[in-house]
Amino acid sequence: IEEPVIEEPVIEEPVIEEPVIEEPVIEEPVIEEPVIEEPVEEFPLSDLEEKLLKAGTLFEFYILKTGSMLSIDQRAKIWEEKGLGIIKEYNGFPEQNQILLEALKWDINY
């Protein structure tokens, strides 16, 4: 007689999965190359502007520009508009005229 074969039940152990720990991704900083702007193309000066820039006196400047010298009152208004001082302090002294001339020339260049 054969003895019956008793199979023992297979007990499967539960599979415990280890949690996946992801390493943090360290991104390298992006270093942008500086943008080098091309120089702004300058507009050529007109013949009159070239002459005005060469004027040595305010009188010469206005003779070239308008054909006549502006009055002290007109120049005083421009003096104030240019931020050089107030109208009342402009007397048309040579030093003031030179400062005004340089301010007018600056406007041509810039």
C-alpha positions in Angstrom: 0.0 0.0 0.0 1.1 3.4 -0.8 1.1 6.0 1.7 -0.7 9.1 0.5 1.6 12.0 -0.1 0.6 14.9 1.9 1.8 18.1 0.4 2.5 20.8 2.7 0.9 24.0 1.7 3.3 26.5 0.2 3.2 29.6 2.3 4.3 32.5 0.3 5.9 35.2 2.2 4.7 38.6 1.4 7.0 40.6 -0.8 7.8 43.9 0.8 9.1 46.3 -1.7 11.6 48.8 -0.4 10.6 52.3 -1.2 12.5 53.9 -4.0 14.3 56.9 -2.7 15.2 59.2 -5.6 18.3 61.2 -5.2 17.6 64.9 -5.6 18.6 66.2 -9.0 20.9 69.0 -8.7 20.8 71.2 -11.7 23.8 73.2 -12.7 23.0 76.9 -12.8 22.5 78.2 -16.3 25.0 80.9 -16.9 23.8 83.1 -19.7 26.3 84.7 -21.9 26.0 88.5 -21.8 24.3 90.1 -24.7 26.7 92.4 -26.4 24.7 95.0 -28.2 25.9 96.4 -31.4 26.7 100.1 -31.2 23.8 102.2 -32.2 24.4 103.5 -35.7 25.0 107.2 -35.4 23.2 109.6 -37.7 25.6 111.8 -39.6 25.4 115.4 -38.8 24.2 117.9 -41.3 26.5 120.5 -42.7 24.7 123.1 -40.6 25.1 121.0 -37.4 28.8 120.6 -38.2 29.1 124.4 -38.5 27.1 125.0 -35.3 29.4 122.7 -33.4 32.4 124.7 -34.5 30.9 128.0 -33.5 33.1 129.8 -31.0 30.5 132.2 -29.6 26.8 132.2 -29.0 26.6 135.1 -31.5 28.2 133.0 -34.2 26.0 130.0 -33.3 22.8 132.0 -33.7 23.9 133.8 -36.8 24.5 130.4 -38.4 21.3 128.9 -37.1 18.7 131.7 -37.4 20.5 134.6 -39.2 20.3 136.9 -36.2 21.2 137.0 -32.5 18.4 136.2 -30.1 17.4 138.9 -27.5 18.5 138.6 -23.9 14.9 137.7 -23.0 14.7 134.9 -25.6 18.1 133.6 -24.4 17.0 133.8 -20.7 14.0 131.6 -21.5 16.2 129.0 -23.2 18.6 129.3 -20.2 15.8 128.3 -17.9 14.5 125.6 -20.3 17.9 124.0 -20.4 18.0 123.8 -16.6 20.9 126.2 -16.4 19.2 128.6 -14.0 16.2 130.9 -13.7 15.2 133.5 -16.2 15.9 136.4 -13.8 19.5 135.4 -13.3 20.4 135.4 -17.0 22.1 138.7 -17.9 23.9 137.7 -21.1 27.4 137.8 -19.5 30.1 136.2 -21.6 30.4 133.3 -19.1 26.7 132.7 -19.2 26.7 132.8 -23.0 29.5 130.3 -23.1 27.6 127.9 -20.8 24.4 128.3 -23.0 26.5 127.7 -26.1 27.8 124.5 -24.7 24.3 123.4 -23.7 23.0 124.1 -27.3 26.0 122.2 -28.8 25.3 119.3 -26.4 21.7 119.1 -27.8 23.1 118.7 -31.3 25.4 115.8 -30.3 22.9 113.9 -28.2 
